[in-house]
Amino acid sequence: MKIRLFMSATVLCATLLAGCSHTTRQSDGRPQAWLQPGTQVTLPAPGITPAINVQQLLTGTFNGKSQSLLVMLTADEQKITLAGLSSVGVRLFLATYDASGLRTEQSIMVPQLPPASQVLADVMLSYWPVAAWQSQLPEGWTLTDQGDKRELRNPQGQLVTEITYLQRKTMRQPISIQQHVFHYHITIRYLGD
């Protein structure tokens, strides 16, 4: 199966734009996402402390093309809410992940984009503690923090995802996500600081 991933993190949130104003619900609880072709992971539980409430301008690059998207991310002990906005502030999509599963509201068609679970995987890989991922990763996979970097490696030791951080106020925040297997790069600019 050939997996086509366009961008990551919350730029990939545009994945939620694959239909015309409807809601989808994943009934099997926690969603799964691809780490690399042939390898999936079940996402950790949605709760996180301390809470996250950020507005971001994300620029994703894939196959030499760039796209930007305004994103609002809110996460707390109960749920994650991710909203994508147009450049004029119109809400394009909304994704919510909580104890009942993943729900998406979509309003605009965008072709060749991955599912919402892929977006959540990048968001959660960036923000959730390494300990939250340890029991979720397939055998032989590692997720480690080294200085201002977080690295996800497959059982062969190949670097799959590399996340770069910047200490902002009291929080370590991701500023770049490089996905080496699916070949996309996301830069994250925080708004409202």
Secondary structure, DSSP 8 states (H G I E B T S, - for coil): --------TTGGGGGGGBSSSEEEE-TTSS-EEEEETTEEEE---S--SS-EEEEEEEEEEETTEEEEEEEEEEE-SS-EEEEEE-TTS-EEEEEEEETTEEEEEE-SB-SS---HHHHHHHHHHHHS-HHHHHTTS-TT-EEEEETTEEEEE-TT--EEEEEEEEEETTEEEEEEEEETTTTEEEEEEEE--
